[in-house]
C-alpha cells in the first residue's frame, strides 16, 4: 500500500496545496526526505508565483497530479547540509529554481544544460529518482541536491530577487545564447508582464536599445519612464509597425496567448532572430519573410545551473530585481485569480517565512 504524502518521508513539512482542477490551495501536511550526503535543507522565506503555477494547479495543460504544492522561485536560508556538501554551509542564503534533478551524465548535463536532460526533475509536479513526487516552494522547508541550489548574492533582495529564478533565467538565457547582449544592438520585447519587464531590464543592462511591443498603449509610460525602454510600439497600429520595419536585431517574445508572428518578423533586420518564450497552443509560421531575410524563429526555456548562477550574479551586479507585490500565504488564492486577469505589477511573491506558520495555526 502506498504511503501518504505525510508519511512517505521522515521529515515533517507544511505548505499549501491544490487538491483538484479548481486550483484552490489550502493548508497541507506532507513530508520531505532526510538530508542526504549531497543535499541541502532550506528554510523557505520567499517564493514567487509564476504563471506556470496557475496553469499547473488548474490543470490547464492536462498533465497535473494532485495534491500539488506549487512554487519554483524559492529563496531561503540553509538549515542543514549533507556530509559531502561543498558549496554551502548552515546560514547561507540560497535559491532553488525550476529544477531539482537531472541525470548529471548525459551530453546535455555535462555541457551545463541540465534543463534539457531527458531525466530532468522539476521542482514540483514531477517524480524524483526515489519514485516520490516533488513538492514546491509554497511550503516551510525544501531539500535539494546542492548542484541545483544557487548561491544568493549578499546585495540581492530575497523577496524581489526570487522571481529571477524563473523569469530572470528565462529571459537572460536567450539574450546571451542568441547574441542579443551586445551594446548598440536593437532588441524588441513583446509583452510587458512578468517575463517582459525583466527582459527589458536585462537588455538595457547589456547596453542594447530596447523597444517594448504591446497591444496596450497605456503601457507606454511605464515601459519608458519606469523600466527604461527606449521606444514603444503598439503592435496593432500598422503605421507604427511599418515605420519600425527592418530595425531590430532580435525580438524576445514573452506572450503565451495565440498571436500572429508576421508583423514581428517585419520588424527584424536581415538575419534577425525572433525568440519565443511563451507557450501558445499553436502559432502560424510565416515562411516567406524568413526566406527573404534569412530570419530565424527560435524557442528558449530556462537555462542550466551554471547559467542560472551567472544570471543571478549579473543581476546583483547591475541591481536588477523583479517588480513585485509581497503577499501573505493565505492571500494566494486571490493572487491566483488576479494573475489570471493580469492584475499584478509584475510578480506576486509569497512571504512564506513570516506568514505560513500563522496560516497553519
C-alpha positions as a printed NumPy array, in Angstrom:
array([[  0.   ,   0.   ,   0.   ],
       [  1.405,   3.405,  -1.   ],
       [  2.301,   5.772,   1.808],
       [  0.526,   9.098,   2.185],
       [  2.393,  12.346,   1.411],
       [  2.555,  12.929,   5.168],
       [  4.341,   9.642,   5.932],
       [  6.425,   8.743,   2.849],
       [  9.478,  10.647,   4.151],
       [ 10.865,  11.13 ,   7.688],
       [ 10.839,  14.947,   7.867],
       [  7.537,  16.695,   8.538],
       [  6.706,  19.586,   6.208],
       [  3.833,  22.   ,   5.831],
       [  2.607,  24.012,   2.88 ],
       [ -0.374,  24.93 ,   0.758],
       [ -1.564,  22.535,  -1.935],
       [ -4.144,  22.255,  -4.678],
       [ -6.26 ,  19.081,  -4.484],
       [ -8.145,  19.231,  -7.791],
       [ -8.567,  21.15 , -11.043],
       [-10.283,  24.052,  -9.29 ],
       [ -6.746,  25.059,  -8.378],
       [ -7.839,  26.173,  -4.907],
       [ -4.928,  25.941,  -2.476],
       [ -5.292,  25.139,   1.219],
       [ -3.088,  24.012,   4.148],
       [ -1.367,  20.684,   3.554],
       [  0.744,  18.436,   5.769],
       [  3.31 ,  16.324,   3.926],
       [  6.913,  15.2  ,   4.329],
       [ 10.388,  15.796,   2.91 ],
       [ 13.244,  13.346,   2.573],
       [ 16.051,  13.338,   5.115],
       [ 19.049,  15.455,   4.136],
       [ 21.309,  13.182,   2.067],
       [ 25.097,  13.386,   1.785],
       [ 24.913,  15.866,  -1.115],
       [ 21.69 ,  17.585,  -0.066],
       [ 20.882,  20.987,   1.362],
       [ 17.854,  21.532,   3.584],
       [ 16.437,  25.026,   3.183],
       [ 14.015,  27.073,   5.278],
       [ 11.827,  28.793,   2.679],
       [ 11.475,  32.537,   3.238],
       [ 10.009,  33.728,  -0.079],
       [  8.512,  32.079,  -3.125],
       [  7.417,  33.836,  -6.296],
       [  4.201,  32.945,  -8.093],
       [  4.917,  32.073, -11.72 ],
       [  2.19 ,  31.993, -14.36 ],
       [  3.02 ,  28.306, -14.836],
       [  1.92 ,  27.746, -11.217],
       [ -1.534,  28.945, -12.254],
       [ -1.546,  26.678, -15.325],
       [ -0.444,  23.726, -13.211],
       [ -2.813,  23.986, -10.256],
       [ -5.764,  24.326, -12.657],
       [ -4.524,  21.519, -14.926],
       [ -4.664,  23.787, -17.948],
       [ -2.073,  21.665, -19.758],
       [ -3.695,  18.351, -18.901],
       [ -0.805,  16.706, -17.027],
       [ -1.281,  17.775, -13.408],
       [ -1.361,  15.386, -10.453],
       [ -2.802,  16.145,  -7.051],
       [ -2.183,  17.047,  -4.314],
       [  0.216,  19.664,  -5.699],
       [  2.397,  22.14 ,  -3.815],
       [  3.484,  24.703,  -6.44 ],
       [  6.425,  27.098,  -6.409],
       [  9.786,  27.179,  -8.208],
       [ 11.074,  30.656,  -7.374],
       [ 12.335,  29.771,  -3.913],
       [ 14.684,  31.76 ,  -1.687],
       [ 15.664,  30.85 ,   1.841],
       [ 18.307,  30.023,   4.419],
       [ 20.296,  26.788,   4.678],
       [ 19.243,  24.833,   7.766],
       [ 21.287,  21.661,   7.272],
       [ 23.904,  20.299,   4.852],
       [ 24.899,  16.749,   3.997],
       [ 28.333,  15.354,   4.827],
       [ 29.626,  15.746,   1.252],
       [ 28.224,  19.208,   0.543],
       [ 30.972,  21.615,  -0.545],
       [ 29.229,  24.776,  -1.79 ],
       [ 27.1  ,  25.698,   1.205],
       [ 27.051,  25.95 ,   4.975],
       [ 24.307,  26.451,   7.529],
       [ 23.077,  30.049,   7.459],
       [ 23.823,  30.719,   3.786],
       [ 21.21 ,  32.491,   1.662],
       [ 20.277,  30.353,  -1.352],
       [ 17.814,  29.985,  -4.193],
       [ 16.112,  26.995,  -5.812],
       [ 14.552,  27.412,  -9.241],
       [ 12.653,  25.304, -11.728],
       [ 14.527,  22.   , -11.399],
       [ 15.94 ,  19.842,  -8.616],
       [ 17.44 ,  16.933, -10.518],
       [ 18.886,  15.549, -13.749],
       [ 20.956,  12.515, -14.729],
       [ 24.201,  14.544, -14.453],
       [ 25.927,  12.283, -17.008],
       [ 24.347,  12.76 , -20.45 ],
       [ 25.738,  15.079, -23.11 ],
       [ 23.296,  17.811, -22.097],
       [ 24.211,  17.654, -18.411],
       [ 27.956,  17.593, -18.999],
       [ 27.553,  20.721, -21.134],
       [ 25.696,  22.618, -18.39 ],
       [ 22.285,  22.106, -19.988],
       [ 20.61 ,  20.135, -17.212],
       [ 17.356,  21.843, -18.175],
       [ 17.387,  19.847, -21.44 ],
       [ 18.167,  16.475, -19.831],
       [ 15.571,  13.8  , -20.58 ],
       [ 15.627,  12.889, -16.881],
       [ 15.336,  16.46 , -15.618],
       [ 13.253,  16.626, -12.429],
       [ 11.003,  19.647, -11.93 ],
       [ 10.864,  21.294,  -8.522],
       [  7.2  ,  20.332,  -8.273],
       [  4.684,  18.1  , -10.141],
       [  7.484,  15.719, -11.076],
       [  8.82 ,  12.361,  -9.891],
       [ 12.15 ,  12.245,  -8.083],
       [ 14.67 ,   9.45 ,  -8.506],
       [ 13.349,   7.674,  -5.389],
       [  9.911,   7.409,  -7.023],
       [  8.222,  10.023,  -4.85 ],
       [  6.52 ,  13.196,  -6.041],
       [  8.246,  16.567,  -5.825],
       [  6.606,  19.433,  -3.961],
       [  7.477,  23.084,  -4.458],
       [  8.136,  26.228,  -2.507],
       [  4.71 ,  27.13 ,  -1.142],
       [  6.   ,  25.306,   1.93 ],
       [  8.12 ,  25.761,   5.034],
       [ 11.149,  23.675,   4.001],
       [ 12.648,  22.036,   0.929],
       [ 15.504,  19.576,   0.416],
       [ 17.57 ,  19.585,  -2.782],
       [ 20.871,  18.302,  -4.117],
       [ 23.445,  21.079,  -3.773],
       [ 24.095,  21.064,  -7.546],
       [ 20.61 ,  22.5  ,  -8.069],
       [ 20.927,  25.213,  -5.444],
       [ 22.089,  28.758,  -6.281],
       [ 24.347,  30.913,  -4.112],
       [ 22.472,  34.102,  -3.245],
       [ 24.439,  37.377,  -3.557],
       [ 24.558,  39.468,  -0.393],
       [ 23.215,  42.57 ,  -2.134],
       [ 20.31 ,  40.794,  -3.836],
       [ 16.977,  41.229,  -2.002],
       [ 15.404,  37.905,  -1.115],
       [ 11.847,  38.95 ,  -1.964],
       [ 12.26 ,  40.944,  -5.201],
       [ 15.031,  38.626,  -6.342],
       [ 13.074,  35.379,  -6.093],
       [ 11.242,  35.684,  -9.473],
       [ 14.616,  35.859, -11.22 ],
       [ 14.957,  32.115, -10.608],
       [ 12.389,  31.67 , -13.389],
       [ 11.653,  34.983, -15.117],
       [ 15.302,  36.026, -14.914],
       [ 16.906,  32.925, -16.375],
       [ 14.137,  32.502, -18.966],
       [ 14.979,  35.921, -20.437],
       [ 18.719,  36.051, -19.724],
       [ 19.435,  32.735, -21.448],
       [ 18.086,  33.634, -24.934],
       [ 19.604,  37.117, -24.838],
       [ 23.004,  35.528, -24.229],
       [ 22.686,  32.449, -26.458],
       [ 21.33 ,  34.268, -29.496],
       [ 23.892,  37.055, -29.207],
       [ 21.416,  39.783, -28.321],
       [ 23.607,  41.043, -25.476],
       [ 25.95 ,  43.359, -27.405],
       [ 25.991,  47.124, -26.73 ],
       [ 24.359,  49.11 , -29.519],
       [ 22.091,  46.297, -30.711],
       [ 18.357,  46.905, -31.02 ],
       [ 16.208,  44.377, -29.147],
       [ 12.416,  44.17 , -29.112],
       [ 10.459,  42.773, -26.171],
       [  6.916,  41.572, -26.878],
       [  4.64 ,  41.694, -23.836],
       [  5.223,  43.681, -20.651],
       [  4.403,  41.189, -17.92 ],
       [  6.35 ,  39.01 , -15.514],
       [  8.88 ,  37.939, -18.145],
       [  8.795,  41.045, -20.314],
       [  9.636,  43.591, -17.635],
       [ 12.693,  41.557, -16.585],
       [ 13.738,  41.171, -20.243],
       [ 13.71 ,  44.963, -20.625],
       [ 15.902,  45.429, -17.552],
       [ 18.39 ,  42.773, -18.679],
       [ 18.608,  44.02 , -22.259],
       [ 19.241,  47.572, -21.031],
       [ 21.957,  46.302, -18.673],
       [ 23.639,  44.648, -21.671],
       [ 23.73 ,  48.073, -23.331],
       [ 21.185,  47.486, -26.08 ],
       [ 18.451,  49.753, -27.379],
       [ 15.105,  48.324, -26.287],
       [ 11.67 ,  48.636, -27.863],
       [  8.651,  47.29 , -25.985],
       [  5.952,  45.904, -28.288],
       [  2.474,  45.659, -26.78 ],
       [ -1.19 ,  45.668, -27.698],
       [ -1.847,  48.068, -24.818],
       [ -0.953,  51.746, -25.487],
       [ -1.432,  52.523, -21.794],
       [  1.809,  50.701, -21.001],
       [  3.977,  53.192, -22.916],
       [  4.713,  55.47 , -19.97 ],
       [  5.509,  52.517, -17.723],
       [  7.822,  50.954, -20.3  ],
       [  9.825,  54.091, -20.993],
       [  9.754,  56.099, -17.764],
       [  9.873,  53.289, -15.211],
       [ 11.633,  50.395, -16.962],
       [ 13.921,  52.465, -19.162],
       [ 12.882,  51.216, -22.598],
       [ 13.925,  53.478, -25.462],
       [ 10.865,  53.05 , -27.678],
       [  7.325,  51.677, -27.545],
       [  5.25 ,  50.164, -30.35 ],
       [  1.556,  49.378, -30.345],
       [  1.56 ,  46.086, -32.217],
       [ -1.865,  46.535, -33.835],
       [ -1.   ,  50.02 , -35.123],
       [  0.075,  49.309, -38.695],
       [  1.622,  52.746, -39.198],
       [  3.842,  52.39 , -36.129],
       [  4.869,  48.858, -37.074],
       [  5.63 ,  49.841, -40.648],
       [  7.754,  52.787, -39.521],
       [  9.839,  50.42 , -37.374],
       [ 10.289,  47.75 , -40.086],
       [ 13.767,  46.275, -40.558],
       [ 15.202,  47.968, -37.453],
       [ 15.688,  45.225, -34.861],
       [ 18.479,  42.703, -34.424],
       [ 16.307,  40.433, -32.33 ],
       [ 12.99 ,  40.131, -30.546],
       [ 12.19 ,  38.354, -27.287],
       [  8.523,  37.293, -27.445],
       [  7.118,  36.57 , -23.98 ],
       [  3.439,  36.208, -24.943],
       [  1.708,  32.896, -24.22 ],
       [ -1.556,  33.754, -25.976],
       [ -2.057,  32.897, -29.639],
       [ -0.858,  35.817, -31.785],
       [  0.445,  36.486, -35.271],
       [  4.19 ,  36.421, -35.929],
       [  4.124,  38.13 , -39.328],
       [  4.26 ,  41.742, -38.034],
       [  7.093,  40.811, -35.67 ],
       [  9.152,  39.255, -38.455],
       [  8.701,  42.509, -40.36 ],
       [ 10.453,  44.411, -37.56 ],
       [ 13.616,  42.339, -37.892],
       [ 16.653,  43.241, -39.921],
       [ 18.024,  40.6  , -42.271],
       [ 19.486,  37.748, -40.187],
       [ 17.32 ,  38.872, -37.265],
       [ 16.087,  36.458, -34.611],
       [ 12.602,  36.112, -33.154],
       [ 12.825,  34.045, -29.96 ],
       [  9.623,  32.632, -28.447],
       [  9.459,  32.248, -24.664],
       [  5.706,  31.851, -24.268],
       [  3.867,  28.617, -24.957],
       [  0.762,  29.235, -27.091],
       [ -1.075,  26.098, -28.146],
       [ -0.418,  26.82 , -31.836],
       [  1.068,  29.584, -33.966],
       [  1.12 ,  30.079, -37.725],
       [  4.682,  30.328, -39.036],
       [  5.075,  32.716, -41.998],
       [  7.873,  31.208, -44.061],
       [  8.397,  33.752, -46.85 ],
       [  9.739,  36.58 , -44.613],
       [ 12.165,  34.074, -43.109],
       [ 13.395,  33.008, -46.533],
       [ 13.631,  36.537, -47.922],
       [ 15.539,  37.972, -44.969],
       [ 17.311,  34.842, -43.685],
       [ 15.454,  35.374, -40.437],
       [ 15.149,  32.899, -37.582],
       [ 12.238,  31.891, -35.37 ],
       [ 13.503,  30.007, -32.32 ],
       [ 12.371,  28.949, -28.874],
       [ 14.005,  29.046, -25.471],
       [ 13.18 ,  27.945, -21.932],
       [ 15.139,  28.145, -18.709],
       [ 18.913,  27.652, -18.584],
       [ 21.227,  25.23 , -16.835],
       [ 22.579,  25.681, -13.326],
       [ 25.861,  27.349, -14.335],
       [ 23.977,  29.929, -16.388],
       [ 21.399,  30.445, -13.628],
       [ 24.167,  31.314, -11.169],
       [ 25.722,  33.596, -13.787],
       [ 22.371,  35.336, -14.244],
       [ 21.844,  35.911, -10.524],
       [ 25.356,  37.334, -10.176],
       [ 24.818,  39.59 , -13.218],
       [ 21.539,  40.889, -11.791],
       [ 23.18 ,  41.565,  -8.424],
       [ 25.981,  43.493, -10.14 ],
       [ 23.508,  45.631, -12.105],
       [ 20.888,  45.983,  -9.333],
       [ 18.238,  44.153, -11.336],
       [ 15.242,  42.74 ,  -9.473],
       [ 11.657,  41.971, -10.388],
       [  8.883,  44.443,  -9.591],
       [  6.874,  42.558,  -7.001],
       [  3.827,  42.642,  -4.749],
       [  4.521,  40.826,  -1.486],
       [  1.587,  38.808,  -0.169],
       [  0.83 ,  36.566,   2.836],
       [  0.337,  32.861,   2.277],
       [ -3.391,  32.994,   2.915],
       [ -3.838,  35.514,   0.066],
       [ -2.559,  33.027,  -2.515],
       [ -5.96 ,  32.074,  -3.999],
       [ -6.869,  35.717,  -4.505],
       [ -3.457,  36.256,  -6.08 ],
       [ -4.071,  33.382,  -8.493],
       [ -7.399,  34.904,  -9.546],
       [ -5.746,  38.276, -10.045],
       [ -2.903,  36.693, -12.007],
       [ -5.429,  35.09 , -14.35 ],
       [ -6.731,  38.613, -15.057],
       [ -3.193,  40.049, -15.445],
       [ -3.903,  42.183, -12.374],
       [ -0.36 ,  42.312, -10.988],
       [  2.653,  44.547, -11.481],
       [  4.519,  42.335, -12.266],
       [  5.024,  39.375,  -9.939],
       [  3.434,  38.165,  -6.737],
       [  5.87 ,  36.908,  -4.11 ],
       [  4.663,  34.983,  -1.072],
       [  6.24 ,  35.923,   2.255],
       [  6.412,  32.284,   3.281],
       [  8.73 ,  32.705,   6.234],
       [  6.557,  35.227,   8.068],
       [  3.057,  34.093,   7.141],
       [  2.961,  30.329,   6.527],
       [  3.183,  29.391,  10.201],
       [  0.413,  31.787,  11.118],
       [ -1.793,  30.312,   8.419],
       [ -1.344,  26.803,   9.846],
       [ -2.296,  27.64 ,  13.417]])
